[in-house]
């Protein structure tokens, strides 16, 4: 990610999709920048239960999650903290 920007995100929604991967339902996790509430929402799509659980926990307790995103593709974001939490 050459043109990446760092930011903190709040999980605002977790919605099931109609997609199943490896017999696991996929979820769309919507994120909003903490420092720029009027910015377009970002999203990730996860099917791994431990990643979805991470998102649900952050949504429940309101804790921000650190992320990397490309301003040219604002709907996509990488959340290294979530992958590190998988252990």
N, C-alpha and C positions, 0 to 999 in steps of 0.2 A: 504494500500500500504506500506508494510514493507520496501522494498528496494527502495523507491521513491527518486527521485532527483528533485531539483527545477531548473527552467530555465525560461528565457524569450524567447518568440517565435514571429516570424513575420508571418502573414498570407500571403502565397505566391500564393494560388489558391483556388477558390471556384467553384466546378463543380457539376452540377446536376447528380444524379444517376437515375437509372430506378426504384427505390423503392419509394413507397408512403406509408406513415404511417398516420392514422387518416385523410385521404384525403389531406395530406400535402406532397409535394415532399421532398425527402431527398437530402441533399447536402453533398459532401465530401469536407472538409476544410483541405487543406494541410498547414502544419506549418514547419518553419525552425528555428532551434535554432539561436538566435542572436549571442551568444558567440562561436558558432561552426558551421560555414557555410558549412563545408565539411561533417557534420554528416548526417546520413540517415534522410529523411523527416519523420515527424510525421503526424498523421491525426486524425480528429474526423469526425463523421457523425452525422449531425443534421437535424431535420425536423421542429423543432419549429421556426416559423417566427422570433421571437424576438432574438433567438440565432444566426440565419443566418444573421439578420440585424446587430448584434453586430460584427460578423466576417467581414461583408462587410465594416462597418465603420472603423474597425481597418486596413483592407487592404487599404482602400481609403486614410486614413491619415498617414499610415506607422507606427502607434504606436504599440509597442510591447505589447504582452499579457502574463501575468504571468501564468505558468503552472507547473504541477507535472507529472513526468513520471517515468516508471520503465525501467532502462537501459537494462534489459533482454527482454523487449517488446517495442523496440523503436518506433514502428508505432503507439502506443497508448499514449494518453496524456489526462490529466484532466485539465480543465481550470476553476477553481473556480471563477475567476473574471467575466467570462461570465455569470455564473449562478447567481452571486450576482447582476449583472446588470439587471436581469429580474425583480427585484423588487418584 
